[in-house]
Amino acid sequence: MRSATDYGLLSVVAASLLLSGCRGMPQSASSSNPQTQTPTPSPSSVPVTEVRPQLSGRVENVSLYPVPNNPNDLAISLVVTVSNSGSPGIAQDWTLSLTCPTRNDLKTAEPVHVSGVVDMPGSGGRVDLNKEDLVLKSKRTVLLAKGEALKGILTFVLAKTSAAELSNNGSTLAVHFKDSRGRSYQTATALIGTKINR
């Protein structure tokens, strides 16, 4: 007859054989084998699309004329539209860039505020420059929302310059501006003296 010690020893041996047999069995698909699991991307490896304004500008009309009471200087008034296809933003920091084959000194100009009602060829009549000043309009606009556009007039003055020096000789201009985050934008380059296609 076997003693209780023999049964205890026999059950320990059986349990150890059972455990060693489980270790040799193939693992199920739900196990945590690092070679078969798909890695979960960390937050730093997932590309993040930055939400920001997507501005675009277009020069719709160019008007060159002598500055009233100072005919040796040239005023350039531009009808410009800025559109936004991104998150809300503003347009600011306007500048004009010029290339002129006969005047290397004409490179950039800052806008000036002009008051008065003038005839703007191609704009459909008389325009109040004070009300349509794009610099002022863009400052009054809190944010340009997605899908919205802002239209106005930018006027630049070039000292000791005539319209003849810029017209029909390959001179070009473009308007540069920035959004509220400092990103730069530019209108398409326009050839001075040619009709702008809308």
C-alpha positions, 0 to 999 in steps of 0.5 A: 500500500502506498503512503500519503507521501507517495501520493504527494510526491506523485502529484508534484511530479505530475504537475511539473510534467504538465507545466513543462508540456505546456511550455513546449506547445505552440502559442495562440494567435492572441499571444504577445509574440513581438515578432508577429504583432503589428507595432502601434505607432507612437504619437510622434511618428504619426504625421500631423497636418498643421492647420493654418491659413492658405492665402492666395492673392490676385492683381485684378487691375493696374493703374499708373498715373502721376501723383497729384500736385507732384507730377514727377512721381508715379502712383501705382494703384492696384486692385487686389483680391486675397482669398483664404482656403485654409484656417482663419487668418489675416493678410498683412505686411504688403509690399510691391516688387518691381523689375524694370529693364531701364531702372535698376533702382526700382525694386520694392515699394511700401503702400501709401494711404491715399484719400480721394475719389479717382477713376480706375480704368477697368474697375467700373467707374470711380473709386473712393481710395480711402474706403477701399484701401486694402491695408486698412480693410485687412486691419479692420477684418478680424479674420478671413475665414475659409472660403472668404475673399477680401478685395481692395486697392493698394497704392504705391508711389515711385519717386522720379518715375513716369508711366512711360518708364514702366509701360510696354517694355517688359517691366513686371510687378507682384504684390507680396504679403504675409499671414498672421503667422509670418508665412509669405505669399505672392500674387502672380507676376503681372506684366505692366502695360498688358491686359490682365486676364481674369 
